[in-house]
Amino acid sequence: MYLWNKTVCVLKLNLICKFKISRRMCTSLDNIWMTATDLVRGCLIEAVNLKSSNQNPVVREFESVELSCIITDSQTNDPRIEWKKIQDDQTTYVFFDNKIQGHLAGRAELLGKTSLKILNVTRSDTASYRCEVVARNDHKEIDEIVIDLTVQVKPVAPVCRVPKAVPVGKSATLHCQENEGYPRPHYRWYRNDIPLPTDSKANPRFRNSSFVLNPETGTLVFNAVHKDDTGQYYCFATNEAGSAHCEGQEMEVYDLNIAGIIGGVLVVLAVLVLITLGICCAYRRGYFINNKQNGESYKNPGKPDGVNYIRTDDEVRNQKKQLGKVIGPKILSPRDSRHA
């Protein structure tokens, strides 16, 4: 590219007006333009200039891409070339000191003098790349151009969630989600291999259904399911790089058996009543009372309040005999031996 040297041009035009043409002609811009065309080259200075055949290349993952950077004007035979990657507000070298740098080492190369070719691109290569040229022999030594690279990533099989069984008249939500594709994919649901519209009301074929599909989020919402909604459902995730789908899942819509539900509740209640009656009868017959050992109780006889009851020796011996029958033989004390 050439730049205007304003000082040189003004001086030369003054000389033209003074020595080569009349003052009258100098007052005419058309005449000045016609006369000055011979001096255009003298009014320009040389400067390095860059251009690109594609400043916004788009490529699919694992393919190759060329980042075009072309020198259109320069008086320097061997300019200095640098490539830098700008991503997440960080700038790193890609080509510096005549060799590939950083994560592109081994899978990038310089084409011609200045263009950069990246082999087997990955999603992490999506970024802005700046081509910088320094031409020491030019009056304007430095120029640069920015290339914005977009790497498209094909979606993987999305994760689908479909309810297995839903009663007639109830709501149901089907989910479809995919997180690998770039740009973000759009979603479409199928039932029994038939594509579903975004709104069932928009298609008379689905007049018996009541659903809305969000292609951005992948959710399929039934306000109230119908018997015709029974079927196999699967979802496609699609972007510019390709598409993928999940495996089909069956959703059954069934009728509610009200009579059966009421009958089941009554059966449960009847069982609970019978269990309660059985427990009461068993309690009345004494099945839940501890049996008295040998049919007798060896609790101390009740004492009237305020009475200090003193047992006779015969009563003590009789009670010990009864205890002996229960707890077995016992070593007697000397006092007891005398009474025995």
KALINQUI-V938343 format. One record per residue. N is the residue number from 0. SS is DSSP state (helix for helix, strand for strand, loop for the rest). OMEGA is omega in whole degrees, 0 to 359 (NA if undefined). NEAR is the number of other C-alpha atoms within 10 Angstrom. Layout:
N SS OMEGA NEAR
N SS OMEGA NEAR
This chain:
0 loop 176 14
1 strand 177 16
2 strand 178 12
3 strand 171 14
4 loop 190 13
5 helix 183 10
6 helix 181 9
7 helix 182 13
8 helix 181 18
9 helix 180 12
10 helix 183 11
11 helix 177 15
12 helix 176 18
13 helix 178 12
14 helix 178 12
15 helix 182 18
16 helix 185 17
17 helix 189 12
18 helix 189 9
19 helix 181 12
20 loop 182 14
21 loop 179 11
22 helix 180 12
23 helix 180 9
24 helix 180 14
25 helix 180 18
26 loop 180 11
27 loop 180 10
28 helix 179 10
29 helix 180 11
30 helix 178 13
31 helix 179 16
32 helix 181 14
33 helix 182 9
34 helix 185 18
35 helix 182 17
36 helix 179 11
37 helix 184 10
38 helix 183 14
39 loop 181 12
40 helix 179 13
41 helix 179 14
42 helix 181 21
43 strand 172 16
44 strand 183 15
45 strand 179 19
46 strand 177 22
47 loop 182 25
48 strand 181 20
49 strand 172 20
50 strand 179 17
51 loop 176 17
52 loop 179 11
53 loop 181 14
54 loop 180 17
55 loop 181 15
56 loop 177 15
57 strand 184 14
58 strand 177 20
59 strand 182 20
60 loop 178 20
61 loop 173 14
62 loop 178 12
63 loop 181 15
64 strand 177 19
65 strand 173 19
66 strand 189 25
67 loop 175 22
68 loop 188 27
69 strand 175 18
70 strand 180 17
71 strand 181 12
72 strand 175 15
73 loop 176 23
74 loop 181 15
75 loop 183 15
76 loop 184 9
77 loop 181 12
78 loop 178 21
79 strand 183 17
80 strand 175 19
81 strand 173 20
82 strand 179 24
83 strand 178 19
84 strand 180 23
85 strand 183 17
86 strand 180 14
87 loop 178 8
88 loop 176 6
89 strand 181 8
90 strand 180 13
91 strand 179 14
92 strand 173 18
93 strand 174 22
94 strand 182 23
95 strand 180 14
96 loop 176 10
97 loop 175 10
98 strand 180 12
99 strand 183 20
100 loop 169 17
101 helix 188 12
102 helix 178 13
103 helix 179 16
104 loop 180 13
105 loop 178 11
106 loop 175 13
107 strand 180 22
108 strand 179 17
109 strand 177 18
110 strand 184 13
111 loop 179 9
112 loop 193 13
113 loop 184 22
114 strand 183 18
115 strand 177 22
116 strand 179 17
117 strand 180 19
118 loop 174 16
119 loop 184 14
120 loop 177 21
121 loop 182 18
122 helix 179 17
123 helix 179 11
124 helix 176 18
125 loop 184 19
126 strand 172 16
127 strand 180 18
128 strand 183 24
129 strand 176 21
130 strand 181 26
131 strand 181 19
132 strand 177 23
133 strand 180 19
134 loop 188 21
135 loop 184 18
136 loop 179 16
137 loop 178 17
138 loop 171 15
139 strand 193 18
140 loop 191 18
141 strand 170 17
142 strand 181 16
143 strand 178 17
144 strand 184 18
145 strand 178 21
146 strand 179 19
147 strand 182 17
148 strand 175 20
149 strand 178 21
150 strand 179 23
151 strand 183 23
152 strand 180 22
153 loop 178 22
154 loop 171 24
155 loop 180 18
156 loop 181 20
157 loop 175 24
158 strand 182 16
159 strand 177 21
160 strand 183 17
161 loop 177 18
162 loop 183 14
163 loop 183 11
164 strand 180 13
165 strand 177 21
166 strand 180 17
167 loop 178 17
168 loop 179 16
169 loop 178 12
170 loop 179 15
171 strand 180 18
172 strand 177 15
173 strand 184 19
174 strand 176 18
175 strand 185 24
176 strand 179 21
177 loop 188 23
178 loop 184 12
179 loop 186 15
180 loop 174 24
181 strand 358 20
182 loop 182 16
183 loop 184 19
184 loop 169 27
185 strand 187 19
186 strand 175 25
187 strand 181 23
188 strand 176 25
189 strand 173 16
190 strand 182 18
191 loop 178 14
192 loop 178 12
193 strand 180 11
194 strand 180 14
195 loop 176 20
196 loop 179 19
197 loop 178 16
198 strand 182 16
199 helix 181 18
200 helix 183 15
201 helix 183 10
202 loop 182 11
203 helix 179 9
204 helix 183 11
205 helix 183 16
206 loop 179 10
207 loop 180 14
208 loop 179 19
209 loop 183 17
210 strand 176 22
211 strand 180 18
212 strand 175 21
213 loop 183 16
214 loop 180 17
215 loop 183 13
216 loop 179 15
217 loop 180 23
218 loop 176 21
219 strand 188 24
220 strand 173 18
221 strand 177 20
222 loop 178 15
223 loop 185 16
224 loop 180 23
225 loop 180 21
226 helix 180 16
227 helix 180 12
228 helix 175 21
229 loop 179 18
230 strand 179 16
231 strand 184 17
232 strand 170 24
233 strand 190 26
234 strand 174 29
235 strand 171 25
236 strand 188 28
237 strand 169 22
238 strand 184 18
239 loop 183 16
240 loop 181 17
241 strand 182 16
242 strand 177 18
243 strand 182 18
244 strand 177 21
245 loop 177 19
246 loop 180 13
247 loop 179 17
248 strand 185 17
249 strand 171 16
250 strand 180 19
251 strand 175 18
252 strand 186 21
253 strand 178 15
254 loop 175 11
255 loop 178 12
256 loop 184 10
257 helix 180 9
258 helix 179 9
259 helix 179 10
260 helix 180 11
261 helix 178 10
262 helix 178 12
263 helix 178 12
264 helix 180 11
265 helix 178 12
266 helix 180 12
267 helix 179 10
268 helix 179 12
269 helix 179 12
270 helix 179 10
271 helix 179 12
272 helix 179 11
273 helix 179 11
274 helix 180 11
275 helix 179 11
276 helix 179 11
277 helix 179 11
278 helix 180 12
279 helix 180 11
280 helix 180 11
281 helix 180 12
282 helix 180 12
283 helix 179 10
284 loop 173 9
285 loop 180 10
286 loop 181 11
287 loop 178 10
288 loop 181 10
289 loop 177 7
290 loop 177 11
291 loop 182 9
292 helix 181 9
293 helix 176 8
294 helix 182 7
295 loop 177 9
296 loop 178 11
297 loop 170 11
298 loop 175 6
299 loop 177 7
300 loop 182 8
301 loop 180 7
302 loop 175 9
303 loop 180 8
304 loop 176 6
305 loop 181 6
306 loop 177 7
307 loop 186 8
308 loop 180 10
309 loop 182 7
310 loop 177 8
311 loop 180 8
312 helix 179 10
313 helix 179 10
314 helix 179 11
315 helix 181 11
316 helix 179 14
317 helix 180 11
318 helix 180 13
319 helix 177 13
320 helix 179 13
321 helix 178 15
322 helix 180 14
323 helix 178 12
324 helix 184 10
325 helix 188 11
326 helix 176 8
327 loop 182 9
328 loop 182 10
329 loop 177 9
330 loop 184 7
331 loop 176 10
332 loop 180 8
333 helix 180 9
334 helix 179 8
335 helix 180 10
336 helix 179 9
337 helix 180 8
338 helix 180 9
339 loop NA 8
